[in-house]
């Protein structure tokens, strides 16, 4: 069978893993050393994300990031029993008209449509009702057994939401999400929102980033690594799928930065994943 050059690179990288421990040991050591009341992923935690399609269980990642509503409590428990930590995704900044709690939002909570995402509309993050619903979503994550959460679209202040949302409003809302998650014993990731990292890194436990390599924004995520908190990065560009050299260069840069980088389809449907740490599945 023909061997890809990036497979040789990956094997070499794994061999050089200077800590000489498995990722699971890294995670357990991190939890014990910090005596945390809730899970905090380590810098060395491999991850996988799938928000659509039949969930693939065979991916050799320490952390699974799955949809809060579409993933059953049974599935979450099965993942945990197999040694995974489970992060649950939900939309914290936009209304989705198909969600089971969609009728709890008031008309005045719902703003402009999100460009390119049918059925999604920006939310008024200053609304007390919106915040109440987000607390309920965090409680659902806790009830289902999620170890942490991945709240999306927490940078509405930079978008045409239909509301007057300031930098400070966004900062306060994101801190609110972090504090409420921690009250429930859940870890929480900061999704994108690069401009606010300097003000939020101390409140969040990890970063989830989309396409910082593609847009030359990865330097902005350095404060997380400097704080001992992982950066879980996804890239969608086809060049990383089709061009072996591009993928190797991507992974070299990710490893230099200490990021955990995946190349995946935009739908995040599990049809393929190329990890800079555990290879192609």
N, C-alpha and C positions, 0 to 999 in steps of 0.2 A: 504494500500500500504506500502510495506517495506521501511523504511527510512534508508538511508545510513549514516554511521558515519560521513563522511565528510560533509554531509548536516547539521548535528547538529553543527559541528565545524564552518562551514561557517556562520550559523545563529548567533552563539555566537560572531564570529568576527565582523559581521555587527552591532550587538547590541552594541559592545564596541566602535564603531567609535566615537572617543573622540571629534570630532569637531561638531557633532550634526547638520551637514548641509548635504544637498544632494550633489551629485557629481557635478550637474549642477551649484549649488550655489557656490561650490568651484571654478569651472572654471571661472564663471562670476566675482567672487570676485578677483581672481588672475588677470584677465584682467584689472579690474578697478583700483586695488591697484597699479599695475605697469604702468598703463596708456600706454600700449603697442600699437604700430602702427600695430602689427600683432599678431595673436593668439600664445599664449604660453601655452601649457598644464600644469596643476597643478600636484602636487605630488599625488593628490587624483582622477585623471581622470581614469575611467575604459576604457578599449579599446578592440577592436576586429579587427582581420585582416583576409581578404579573398582575394586571388589573382587568384583563379580559380573557375569555376563552377558558377551556378546561384546565384547571391548575396542574402544572407539572410538579410532581413530588420528588423527582429523581435528581434535581440540581444540587450539586455538592456545595451549597452555601450555608453559612452559619445563620444568616438572617434572611427571612422571607418578608417582602413588602407586598401586602395583598389588600384588596378592596374591603373596607369595613362592612359595607352592606351586603355585598355579593358573596362573601366568604362565611360559611356557616361556623357556628361555635364548634361543632364536631370536627370540621376540617382544621380549625385553628388548634384544637387540642391534639389532634393527630400529628400535626407538624411539631408541636412542642414535645410530644412524647418521643418523636424521632430525633430530638436534640436540637431543633431549630428554635431561634427566637423569632417572634412574629410582630412585625410592624404593620399597623392598619391605616390604610390611606382613606382620607375623606376630603371633601372640598370645603375649605373654611372661608373662602372668599367669593364663591359664586354659587348661585342657585342652580340646581339641576332638576329639570321638571319631571324626571322619572323616579326620583328617590322616594322611598317609602314615607319620609317625613316632609315631603314637599308641601303638603297642605298646611303645615304649621307656620309657614312664612306669610307675613302680611304683604299685600300689594305694594305698600310703600317701602318694604325692605328690598324690593327687586328693581334693579337698574337696567343699564344698557346691555344688549346681548354681547357675549364674548365673541370676538371675531374668529371665525373658523371652527367654532365648537357649537354645533346645533343643540338647542335645548338648554344652553347654559347662559346665565345672566349674572352680572356683577351684583354683589350684595352690599347693602349699607352696613358697614362694620361698626358704625356708631349706634346701631339699633340695639336696644336692650333685648328685644325679641330674638334677634339674630344670635346674640350672645347666649341667651337661654337655650336655644336649639343646639349651639355648639357644645355647651356643657352636657346636654343630653347625648350628643354623639360621643363625647369622651366617656360618659358613663356606659354607653353601649360597648365601647371598646374594652372597657374594664370588665364588663359582664361576660363578654365573649372570650376573655382570656388573652387579649392582645398584650404584648409586653411594652409596646410603644405606639406612637402615632406619627403619621406623615400628612399634616394638613397642607393642602394645596392652595395656590392663588392667594398668597399672603403679601402681595405687592400691589394691591389695587390702587394705591396712591399714585402710582406711575401710569395708570391707565385711564381711559375715558369711561368711567364707571357710571356716570350720570349723577354722581354724588360729589359733594365737596369734601374729599378725604385728604388730609394733610399728612406730611411725613410723620408728625407727632401722633396723629390719630392712628396711623398704621403701626407705629412703634408700640403704642399703648395696647392696641388690640393683640399684637403678636405676643407681647409680654403676658397679657391676660390668658391667651391660649396655653402658654408654657406653664404659668402658675397653676391653672386649673388641671392640666395634665399631671403635674407633679403632685398635686393634692391627692390624686387618685392612684398614685404610685405608677404612673406611666412615663416612659421617656418620650421625648418629642424632638423631631427634626425640623430644622428651618429649611423650607423649600424655596430655592432660588433667592429672591429678595436680596440680591448681592449688595446693594448700596447701604443696607442697614446692618450688615454683619458686624461691623465694629461696635454697634450699640446693642446687639442681641446675642453675641456669641456666648456670653456668660449665662444667659437664660435657657439656651438650648443645648441638647446633648449630642447632636450630630447635625450634619448638613446633608440635604438631598439636592443635587444640582443637575439640571438639564443643559447640556451642550456648552459648558464653559470652554472646552477646547475649540469647538467650532467657532465661537465668537470672541476668543482671546480674552476671556474674563477670569481665568482660573486663579490668577494672583489674588483676586479679591477674597478667595476662600481660605487663604493661608492662615488667618487667625484661628480657624477651627483646628487645624493641624497643630499649630503652636500651643493650643490649649489642650492637646491630647484627645481631641474629639474627631471622629472620622468624617471624611467627605465621601459620600456615596454618589457617584457621578454616572450619568447615562449620556451616551452620544447616539444620535440617530442617523447621521450622514451615511449614505450608501458607500462612499469611498472607503470607509472603514470595514465594510462587509466585502467589497469586491477587490480591494487593493491590499495585498499582503504587506507591502512596505508601509503604507499609510497606517495600518493597524499596529504594526510593530513600533512605529514612531509614536503613535498615540500612547501605547502602553509604556514605552520608555519614559515619556513625559509624565504620565500618571504615576509611575513608580518613583520618579525623582521627587514628585510633589507629596507622595504618600497617600494618593487618592485610590479609592476602590472603583475602578471604571468598568462599565459594561457598554457594549454596543448592542442595541436592540431595535425592533421595529417601533414606529411611533405609537401604534395601537397598544403596545405592551401586552400582546396576546399570547406570548409564550412560543410563537412559531420558531424563534431562534434566539439564542443569546451567545455573544462572544465576550467572555470575561478576560480581562488582563491578568487574572489570578487563577482561575480554574479552567480556562479554555472554552472551546465551542461546544454547545449542547443544542 
